[in-house]
Amino acid sequence: MQIMKCIHRIVSGLLAAVMAGTLLLPSTAAASEEMAHDPARDVQTQGVGNPFGYGERNTPADASTEEIRAINHAMSVQEVKYALYKEIDEHWDLISVRLGQTDREKVYALFLGIGTRESTLGGNGDGADIETAQGQGFGVSSAHAYGTLQTAVTAFADADPTFMKEEDVPEMYQYSLTEANFYDAIVSNHMGIRKIMHFVHVGMTQDGLEGYQVVRGALKGFNTGWSEYSGEEGYYKNYPDEIIALARWYYEEGHLYDSVFTWTGDQRVDYCREGDVWAWWGDGVPSLAEITETTLPSETDFLRGDVNLDQKTDLTDIVALQRHLVKLDVLQEAQFAQADMDENGHLDILDLALLKHLVFSE
């Protein structure tokens, strides 16, 4: 089934190139399965890779909203998890510095906690296809949100100009607010992560937050629009502190890579809700230091022409480069390096020709 879904995404992407809330509690957890990535891979330094072949989009940009949502709807909980990890890995340097967390799996767990609190990681059978506050129409309400993290329209460029701006994360591309972008599961994850980085910046520059309170405040900002510390009573227990408890459960119970999920209020997580719920996170120091390097593949992983970073060169890499050249997608730095076939520092039609020659001559 997973293979068929991957094939469906690849075929959908190729065709496109050619033609170019309310949370329901689940009754039970899904069955477990083996991790999808190579277990010999050093996750801490390399991330999990891209075992499901995700590109910069989960769906064709020219598909209808109904088609886009159907693809997202079919995602398993495990696929939902790995779709989050893909974006975390691509922006690891930024995320780890801003959150003050060098343990990549703890960051994976944090975002599983957010996804659980917001969407139960699709465990109700919805995949990443979950929408809230859409009653007034597309993009009208600042609470209108979609996807695993329930990323609101306020995260996107070109949203209602009366919404508060989120233009202080230059390290991550800010997609425009279109239905194709808003409803794409991967773009939604990207923008949700970017939104949290925004509130890290706000919390440190405007609200004077330090230590774990920076992360706590960023979660508060993600949910409410305001990251300032507002005392220990009420709100924190139900949102940021619940998220970090859920995160600890995934981390300590070994459910980062399977389709097992928990939910808000799940009694299995009670032990994670006791005492100082942030103690397991550690005492790292969040920082606004300039990000001077973006993690690139190591020499052993580097494969010229592997634009989508799946450790091989094929038609999907051609499609990824084509979409970048016609401005449908934006390649991240690691992808850019591998797509630069003539090594001249920029991408153009010559790189595409060289890539096609490489793929079709193999």
Residue pairs with C-beta under 8 A, 6 or more apart in sequence:
1 76
2 36
2 52
2 76
2 78
2 79
5 52
5 74
5 75
5 76
5 79
6 52
6 53
8 71
8 74
9 52
9 53
9 54
9 55
9 58
9 59
9 71
10 53
10 315
10 316
12 59
12 60
12 63
12 71
13 55
13 57
13 60
13 316
13 319
14 315
14 316
14 319
15 60
16 60
16 61
16 62
16 63
17 319
17 322
17 323
19 62
20 62
20 322
20 323
20 326
20 328
21 118
21 130
21 131
21 132
21 133
21 145
21 150
22 132
23 118
23 119
23 120
23 263
23 264
24 120
24 124
25 120
25 263
25 264
25 265
26 120
26 123
26 124
26 261
26 263
29 123
29 260
29 261
29 262
30 76
30 77
30 123
30 259
30 260
30 261
31 259
31 260
32 255
32 258
32 259
32 260
33 78
33 258
33 259
34 257
34 258
35 48
35 257
35 258
36 48
36 51
36 52
36 78
36 82
36 257
37 43
37 48
37 49
37 51
37 82
37 257
38 49
38 51
41 48
41 49
43 104
43 105
44 103
44 104
44 105
45 298
46 298
46 301
47 85
47 88
47 89
47 92
47 104
47 295
48 82
48 85
48 86
48 89
48 257
49 89
49 309
49 310
49 311
50 86
50 308
50 309
50 310
51 82
52 79
52 82
52 83
53 308
53 310
53 316
54 82
54 83
54 86
54 186
54 308
55 186
55 308
55 316
55 319
55 320
55 323
55 329
56 186
56 187
56 320
56 323
56 329
56 330
56 331
56 332
56 335
57 184
57 186
57 187
57 323
57 329
58 71
58 72
58 83
58 128
58 184
58 185
58 186
58 187
59 67
59 68
59 71
59 72
59 180
59 183
59 184
59 185
60 67
60 68
61 180
61 184
61 323
61 328
61 329
62 180
63 71
63 180
65 179
65 180
65 183
68 179
68 180
68 183
68 184
69 129
69 183
70 129
71 185
72 127
72 128
72 129
72 147
72 183
72 184
72 185
73 126
73 127
73 128
73 129
74 127
75 83
75 122
75 127
75 128
75 129
75 185
76 122
76 127
76 259
77 121
77 122
77 123
77 259
77 260
77 261
78 257
78 258
78 259
79 127
80 115
80 121
80 122
80 127
80 128
80 148
80 185
81 108
81 112
81 115
81 121
81 256
81 257
81 259
82 257
83 128
83 148
83 185
83 186
83 189
84 108
84 111
84 112
84 115
84 148
84 149
84 189
85 108
86 186
86 189
87 186
87 189
87 190
87 193
88 95
88 104
88 107
88 108
88 111
88 193
89 104
89 295
90 332
90 334
91 171
91 172
91 193
91 294
91 332
92 104
92 295
93 291
93 293
93 294
93 295
94 171
94 172
94 197
94 291
94 294
95 101
95 107
95 193
95 197
96 102
96 104
96 107
97 286
97 287
97 289
97 291
98 197
98 200
98 201
98 286
98 287
98 288
99 107
99 110
99 200
99 214
99 215
99 284
99 286
100 211
100 214
100 215
100 284
100 285
100 286
100 287
101 107
101 110
101 215
101 281
101 282
101 284
102 284
103 282
105 251
105 256
106 247
106 251
106 281
106 282
108 250
108 256
109 247
109 248
109 250
109 251
109 256
110 215
110 243
110 244
110 247
111 149
111 193
111 247
112 121
112 246
112 247
112 250
112 256
113 242
113 243
113 244
113 245
113 246
113 247
113 248
113 250
114 149
114 192
114 196
114 219
114 222
114 243
115 121
115 148
115 149
116 243
116 246
116 250
116 261
116 262
116 263
116 264
117 239
117 242
117 243
117 246
117 264
118 130
118 145
118 148
118 149
118 150
119 126
119 128
119 130
119 147
119 148
119 149
119 150
120 261
120 263
121 148
121 261
122 128
122 129
122 130
122 148
123 261
123 263
127 185
128 147
128 148
128 185
128 188
129 185
130 146
130 147
130 148
130 150
131 144
131 145
131 146
132 143
132 144
132 145
132 146
132 150
133 141
133 143
133 144
133 145
134 141
134 144
135 141
136 144
138 144
138 179
138 182
139 153
139 159
139 160
139 177
139 182
140 160
141 153
142 152
142 153
142 154
142 160
142 163
142 225
143 152
144 152
144 153
145 151
145 152
145 153
146 182
146 183
146 188
147 183
147 185
147 188
147 189
147 192
148 185
148 188
148 189
148 192
149 188
149 189
149 192
149 193
149 222
150 192
151 188
151 189
151 191
151 192
151 195
152 195
153 159
153 160
153 163
153 177
153 182
154 163
154 164
154 166
154 195
154 225
155 166
155 174
155 191
155 192
155 194
155 195
155 198
156 174
156 175
156 176
156 177
156 181
156 182
156 191
157 174
157 175
157 176
157 177
158 176
158 177
159 177
164 225
166 174
166 194
166 195
166 198
167 174
168 198
168 201
168 202
169 194
169 197
169 198
169 201
171 197
171 291
172 190
172 193
172 194
172 197
173 190
173 330
174 191
174 194
175 181
175 187
175 190
175 191
181 187
181 191
182 188
192 222
195 222
196 218
196 219
196 221
196 222
197 218
198 221
199 217
199 218
199 219
199 220
199 221
199 222
199 227
200 214
200 215
200 217
200 218
200 286
200 288
201 288
202 221
202 227
203 209
203 213
203 214
203 217
203 218
203 221
203 227
203 228
204 210
204 214
204 286
204 288
205 288
206 227
206 228
207 217
207 227
207 228
207 229
209 216
209 217
209 227
209 228
209 229
210 286
211 283
211 285
211 286
212 278
212 281
212 283
213 229
214 286
215 240
215 281
215 286
216 236
216 240
216 241
216 244
216 278
217 227
217 228
217 229
217 240
218 227
219 239
219 240
219 243
220 226
220 227
220 230
220 235
220 236
220 239
220 240
221 227
223 239
223 240
224 235
241 273
241 277
241 278
242 264
242 273
244 277
244 278
244 281
245 269
245 272
245 273
245 277
246 262
246 264
246 269
246 272
248 272
248 277
248 280
249 255
249 262
249 266
249 268
249 269
249 272
250 256
250 262
251 280
252 272
252 280
253 260
255 261
255 262
262 268
262 269
294 332
294 333
294 334
295 334
296 302
296 333
296 334
296 337
297 303
297 309
297 334
297 337
297 338
301 311
302 337
302 338
303 311
303 312
303 313
303 338
304 313
304 338
304 341
304 358
305 313
305 317
305 338
305 339
305 341
305 355
305 358
305 359
306 312
306 313
306 317
306 338
307 316
307 317
307 318
307 320
307 321
307 331
307 335
307 338
307 339
307 355
308 316
308 317
308 320
308 335
309 334
309 335
309 338
310 316
313 355
313 358
313 359
313 362
314 359
315 359
317 339
317 355
317 359
318 352
318 355
318 356
318 359
320 329
320 331
320 335
320 339
321 331
321 339
321 347
321 351
321 352
321 355
322 352
323 329
324 330
324 331
324 339
324 347
325 347
325 348
325 349
325 352
331 339
331 347
336 347
339 347
339 351
339 355
340 346
340 347
340 351
341 350
341 351
341 354
341 355
341 358
342 350
342 351
342 354
